[in-house]
Amino acid sequence: MNNNLAQLRANLSVDLAAIGVLVALTAIVAAGGVLPVLSARAAQRGLHDQLESNRAATRQLRSKQAEFELNLARLEGELKATRVEVEPVGRLNSRLSRLTESASLRKLALDRVAPEAPQRAPKATLVPIRIEGRGAFLASRDWMADLRVEFPDVEIAGFQIARERFGTTDSSSFSFDLVWYAAPSAPAEKAAPKK
């Protein structure tokens, strides 16, 4: 029995050493094979979360871009609608004729239409025009209001409307100081140097 016990102890020490070697090999395999897989999975999850966050940010930026492009298209349309083609100062007589015709359509009598000398400005040539006349009070008031619509390149710099009541007629006298924004005049050419 003693012999069996000694044999068992010898076998047990060999078995324990083998078990220790197996545990150590398992730990090495786990450290070398399993832990990198687990850390790679964690890194992959982090990259996936970052990718989803970037995709959400990209969707938001695309939505803002579409909104900006829509606003830009709307503003460009409004700009085209308000664009005014300016005429050169040489068309002054045509401009005065159109102003006179516009007043006569409202049954207003113009007593004086007097343009002044053109003044050069950085982006236009300014032509002051003084208009004096008479007619129905409401017609003269409405004409003044409609001038900006009919002539978008004309500014009303000043006005005066005096209502006169004679019996049953409702008439007024008026004067408007207009400024016509004409196309900028070309700068005068410099004289050639004398030889």
C-alpha positions in Angstrom: 0.0 0.0 0.0 2.9 2.2 0.7 4.1 1.5 -2.7 0.7 2.5 -4.2 0.7 5.7 -2.2 4.2 6.6 -3.4 3.1 5.8 -7.0 0.0 7.9 -6.6 2.1 10.8 -5.2 4.5 10.5 -8.2 1.7 10.4 -10.6 -0.1 13.3 -8.9 3.0 15.5 -9.1 3.3 14.8 -12.8 -0.4 15.4 -13.3 -0.3 18.6 -11.4 2.7 19.8 -13.4 0.8 18.9 -16.6 -2.3 20.7 -15.4 -0.2 23.8 -14.6 1.3 23.7 -18.0 -2.2 23.4 -19.6 -3.5 26.3 -17.5 -0.5 28.4 -18.5 -0.9 27.5 -22.2 -4.6 28.3 -21.9 -3.8 31.7 -20.4 -1.2 32.4 -23.2 -3.7 31.4 -25.9 -6.4 33.5 -24.2 -4.0 36.5 -23.9 -2.7 36.0 -27.5 -5.8 35.0 -29.3 -9.0 35.9 -27.4 -8.1 39.3 -25.9 -7.0 40.8 -29.2 -10.3 39.7 -30.7 -12.3 41.2 -27.8 -10.3 44.5 -28.0 -10.8 44.5 -31.8 -14.5 44.1 -31.3 -14.6 47.0 -28.9 -12.7 49.1 -31.3 -15.0 48.1 -34.1 -18.0 49.1 -31.9 -16.4 52.5 -31.3 -15.7 53.0 -35.0 -19.3 51.9 -35.8 -20.7 54.4 -33.3 -18.5 57.2 -34.7 -19.6 56.2 -38.3 -23.3 56.5 -37.3 -22.6 59.8 -35.6 -20.8 61.1 -38.8 -23.7 59.8 -41.0 -26.2 61.7 -38.8 -24.1 64.9 -39.0 -23.8 64.4 -42.8 -27.6 64.1 -43.1 -28.0 67.3 -41.0 -25.5 69.1 -43.2 -27.2 68.0 -46.4 -30.5 69.2 -45.0 -29.0 72.6 -44.2 -27.4 72.7 -47.7 -30.7 72.0 -49.3 -32.3 74.7 -47.2 -29.5 77.2 -48.2 -29.8 76.3 -51.9 -33.6 76.8 -51.7 -33.1 80.2 -50.1 -30.4 81.1 -52.6 -32.7 80.2 -55.5 -35.5 82.3 -53.9 -33.3 85.3 -53.4 -31.9 85.0 -56.9 -35.4 85.0 -58.2 -36.3 88.0 -56.1 -33.2 89.8 -57.3 -34.0 89.1 -61.0 -37.6 90.4 -60.4 -36.3 93.6 -58.9 -33.5 94.2 -61.4 -33.9 97.6 -63.1 -32.4 98.2 -66.5 -31.2 101.8 -66.5 -31.3 104.0 -69.5 -28.6 106.4 -70.7 -29.0 110.2 -70.2 -29.5 110.5 -73.9 -32.9 109.1 -73.4 -34.0 112.0 -71.2 -36.6 113.3 -73.7 -38.2 109.8 -73.9 -38.2 109.7 -70.0 -39.9 113.1 -69.8 -42.5 112.0 -72.5 -43.3 108.8 -70.5 -43.7 110.9 -67.3 -46.0 113.3 -69.1 -48.1 110.5 -70.6 -48.4 108.8 -67.2 -49.7 112.0 -65.7 -52.2 112.6 -68.5 -53.6 109.1 -68.1 -54.6 110.1 -64.6 -56.1 113.4 -66.0 -53.4 115.5 -64.4 -52.2 118.7 -66.2 -48.5 119.3 -66.0 -47.6 123.0 -66.0 -43.8 122.5 -65.8 -41.5 119.6 -66.4 -37.9 120.8 -65.9 -34.9 118.6 -65.8 -31.7 119.9 -64.3 -28.1 119.2 -65.3 -27.1 115.6 -64.8 -24.8 114.8 -61.9 -22.2 112.0 -62.0 -22.4 109.6 -59.1 -20.2 106.4 -58.6 -22.8 104.0 -59.9 -25.3 106.2 -61.8 -25.9 109.5 -63.4 -28.4 111.5 -61.4 -30.9 113.7 -63.3 -33.0 115.9 -61.0 -36.5 116.6 -62.6 -39.0 119.1 -61.2 -42.6 118.5 -62.1 -45.4 121.0 -61.3 -49.0 120.5 -62.2 -52.6 120.4 -61.1 -55.5 118.0 -61.1 -57.8 116.0 -58.8 -56.3 115.6 -55.3 -56.7 111.8 -55.2 -55.3 111.4 -58.7 -52.2 113.4 -57.9 -51.7 111.5 -54.6 -52.2 108.1 -56.4 -49.8 109.2 -59.2 -47.1 109.9 -56.7 -47.7 106.5 -55.1 -47.5 104.8 -58.5 -44.4 106.5 -59.8 -42.1 104.0 -58.0 -43.9 101.1 -59.6 -44.0 102.6 -63.1 -40.5 104.1 -62.9 -38.4 102.0 -60.6 -35.3 104.0 -61.5 -36.9 107.2 -60.3 -36.8 108.4 -56.7 -39.1 111.0 -55.2 -36.8 113.4 -53.4 -39.6 115.7 -52.3 -43.2 116.6 -53.0 -45.9 119.0 -52.1 -49.6 118.6 -52.8 -52.0 121.4 -51.9 -55.7 120.6 -51.9 -57.9 123.4 -53.2 -61.7 123.2 -52.8 -63.7 125.4 -55.2 -67.4 124.7 -55.0 -68.0 121.0 -55.8 -64.7 120.3 -57.6 -61.8 118.7 -55.7 -58.6 119.9 -57.3 -55.1 120.3 -56.1 -51.8 121.7 -57.2 -48.7 119.6 -56.8 -45.0 119.7 -57.3 -42.6 116.7 -57.3 -38.9 116.7 -57.1 -37.7 113.5 -58.8 -34.3 112.0 -59.3 -33.8 109.8 -62.3 -31.1 107.2 -61.9 -29.7 107.0 -65.4 -26.9 104.8 -66.6 -23.5 106.0 -65.6 -22.0 108.2 -68.2 -18.6 107.2 -69.6 -15.7 109.3 -68.2 -14.5 111.9 -70.6 -11.6 110.7 -72.7 -8.4 112.4 -71.9 -7.0 114.5 -74.6 -4.0 113.1 -76.5 -0.7 114.6 -75.3 0.7 117.3 -77.5 3.9 116.5 -79.3 
